[in-house]
Amino acid sequence: MRRGRVVYVGQDGNVEKALRKLKKKIIESRLLVEVREREQYIKPTTARKIKRNAARARWRKHLASQQLPKQLY
């Protein structure tokens, strides 16, 4: 049993608090992200293309933030 994904309900019996802790642990461990990625096979060339396009979009956003605002007449 993996230690990081286990949450025990205390003596007070607060299940809602335990659920919140479990959800937080799952998000921090990136378990759901991995499951979503594995739902469908992506070819390596397609993955590279997606990453390249994302990098281009980030670069365009960076360049746009560096430009002066357009003058409004």
Backbone as a ProteinNet text record, in pm:
[ID]
protein_1_A
[PRIMARY]
MRRGRVVYVGQDGNVEKALRKLKKKIIESRLLVEVREREQYIKPTTARKIKRNAARARWRKHLASQQLPKQLY
[TERTIARY]
85	0	89.5	57	134.7	91.4	188.8	162.7	99.8	133.7	94	-52.7	-122	-260.5	-360.9	-323.6	-411.9	-448.3	-576.9	-624.8	-713.9	-687.5	-766.1	-865.2	-985.8	-1086.4	-1057.6	-1047.4	-1011.6	-1124.9	-1100.7	-1199.3	-1326.3	-1312.6	-1430.1	-1523.9	-1477.1	-1561.4	-1593.8	-1508.9	-1533	-1489.6	-1584.4	-1555.5	-1527.5	-1597.5	-1577.5	-1434.7	-1381.1	-1243.1	-1145.5	-1172.8	-1087.2	-1093.1	-1211.3	-1224.5	-1146.5	-1153.2	-1077.1	-928.1	-880.1	-738	-699.9	-786.9	-758.8	-753.3	-848.2	-848.5	-721.6	-678	-556.7	-435.1	-427.6	-315.4	-313.6	-429.8	-436.6	-393.7	-435.9	-396	-246.3	-191	-47.6	35.8	-14.6	61.4	47.2	-38.9	-61.8	-112	-183.7	-237.3	-342.6	-433.6	-539.4	-483.5	-379.3	-317	-260.7	-194.7	-136.9	-244.7	-354.7	-464	-524.7	-543.5	-599.5	-506.2	-375.1	-279.3	-279.9	-303.1	-299.3	-430.7	-533.9	-661.4	-651.4	-561.8	-554.4	-407.1	-366.1	-227	-202.4	-93.9	-52.9	82.2	90.3	215.5	323.8	449.4	558.2	567.9	544.5	552.3	442.2	323.8	213.2	242.3	301.5	335.6	437.9	536.7	636.9	573	480.1	411.6	330	261.9	182	272.6	385.7	478.4	538.5	572.4	630.8	531.9	405.4	303.2	278.7	282.9	263.9	380.4	502.4	618.5	607.8	562.2	544.5	440.8	331.5	226.7	279.7	358.6	417.7	511.3	591.4	684.3	609.3	501.9	422.2	360.5	315.5	258.4	364.9	485.5	595.6	628.1	636.2	666.2	556.4	431.6	320.8	325.6	370.7	378.3	493	591.7	707	679.9	579.1	552	477.3	499.2	426.3	280.2	188.6	48.1	26.3	-71.5	-104.3	-165.3	-131.7	-186.2	-333.2	-411.4	-553.5	-576.3	-616	-637.4	-779.7
-117.4	0	123.5	216.9	339.8	434	492.9	576.2	710.3	765.1	899.8	916.7	808.1	820.7	765.3	759.7	705.6	816.4	825.8	923.2	849	866.9	801.3	900	851.5	932.8	925.7	1042	1048.4	1006.4	1024.7	987.9	1071.9	1193.6	1279.9	1234.4	1147.6	1093.6	1193.3	1291.2	1395	1343	1286.2	1227	1335.4	1448.3	1556.2	1607.6	1620.7	1667.1	1565.6	1437.5	1332.8	1332.8	1355.4	1362	1479.3	1593.9	1709.7	1680.6	1614.3	1579.1	1481.6	1383.5	1284.9	1351.4	1439.8	1509.9	1591.5	1656.9	1737.6	1649.9	1534	1443.5	1390.4	1359.9	1309	1416	1539.4	1649.3	1672.7	1670.7	1694	1581.6	1459.2	1347.7	1339.5	1423.7	1429.2	1296.2	1222	1092.3	1107.9	1202.6	1221.5	1267.3	1349.7	1395.6	1276.6	1187.6	1069	977.9	962	877.5	935.9	1067.6	1131.6	1119.6	1128	1114.4	973	875.8	736.5	687.8	768.2	726.4	701.2	771.8	766.7	773.3	688.8	687.4	804.5	875.2	985.1	946.8	949.4	913	1013.1	967.6	1057.5	1181.9	1166.8	1283.8	1383.9	1333.6	1421.6	1492	1419.8	1481	1591.7	1568.4	1672.1	1793.9	1768.4	1877	1961.1	1895.6	1966.3	2051.2	1993.5	2067.7	2186.6	2165.4	2273.2	2388.1	2355	2458.8	2533.3	2461	2525.1	2620.6	2579.7	2666.2	2791.3	2775.9	2891.6	2987.4	2933.4	3017.6	3092.2	3023.2	3089.6	3201.5	3176.9	3277.6	3397.9	3372.7	3482.6	3565.1	3498.2	3567.5	3651.7	3597.8	3670.8	3795.8	3781	3895.1	4000.6	3956.1	4050.6	4129.3	4066.4	4136.8	4236.8	4218.4	4308.6	4433.7	4431	4543.7	4654.4	4775.8	4888.3	4880.8	4932.3	4930.1	5021.6	4986.8	5068.8	5200.9	5305.4	5436.1	5442.9	5493.7	5512.6	5659	5690.6	5829.7	5870.9
0	0	0	-87.1	-94.1	15.5	78.1	193.4	155.9	40.7	5.1	-30.5	-62.9	-108.6	-8.6	116.9	218.9	316.1	347.1	444.5	542.6	669.9	773.1	833.4	860.5	926.7	1075.7	1138.1	1279.5	1371.9	1500.1	1601.6	1590	1537.7	1525.7	1414.2	1324	1217.6	1108.5	1088.5	988.8	851.2	778.2	648	544.3	553.8	456.7	461.2	581.9	597.9	537.6	559.2	503.9	351.2	294.9	148.6	91	159.1	112	112	218.1	225.8	115.4	89.2	-15.4	-153.1	-181.3	-309.4	-326.9	-220.9	-226.8	-253.4	-188.5	-209.7	-352.5	-406.8	-543.7	-642.5	-619.1	-707.9	-699	-578.2	-561.7	-621.1	-620.2	-675.8	-827.7	-886.9	-1032.1	-1085.8	-1004.1	-1043.9	-1153.5	-1137.2	-1236.9	-1370.5	-1367	-1491.6	-1567.5	-1495.2	-1558	-1615.5	-1544.1	-1592.4	-1718.9	-1720.9	-1839.7	-1958.6	-1934.6	-2043.8	-2100.6	-2018.4	-2062.6	-2122.4	-2118.7	-2175	-2324.4	-2389.1	-2533.6	-2572.9	-2668.8	-2713.5	-2807.2	-2781.8	-2869.3	-2928	-3060.5	-3126.4	-3086.9	-3083.7	-3044.6	-3132.8	-3263.5	-3350.7	-3318.8	-3285.2	-3248.5	-3116.8	-3021.8	-2893.2	-2912	-2997.4	-3024.2	-3090.3	-3180.8	-3250.4	-3151.4	-3059.8	-2958.9	-2870.6	-2827.3	-2742.2	-2816.8	-2943.8	-3024.3	-3040.5	-3069.6	-3084.7	-2953.3	-2840.6	-2710.9	-2681.7	-2717.8	-2697.1	-2783.1	-2906.7	-2994.6	-2937.3	-2885.5	-2827.3	-2704.9	-2621.6	-2504.9	-2548.8	-2653.4	-2702.5	-2759	-2835	-2888.1	-2774.9	-2671.2	-2556.4	-2486.7	-2475.2	-2414.4	-2496.2	-2629	-2715.3	-2707.2	-2700.9	-2692	-2560.8	-2455.1	-2327.1	-2325.4	-2412.7	-2416.5	-2499.8	-2586.7	-2673.9	-2599.1	-2647	-2590.4	-2636	-2555.9	-2598.2	-2717.5	-2798.5	-2914.8	-2868.6	-2943.9	-2908.4	-2949.8	-2862.2	-2891.1	-2919.6	-3039.5	-3079.9	-3060
[MASK]
+++++++++++++++++++++++++++++++++++++++++++++++++++++++++++++++++++++++++

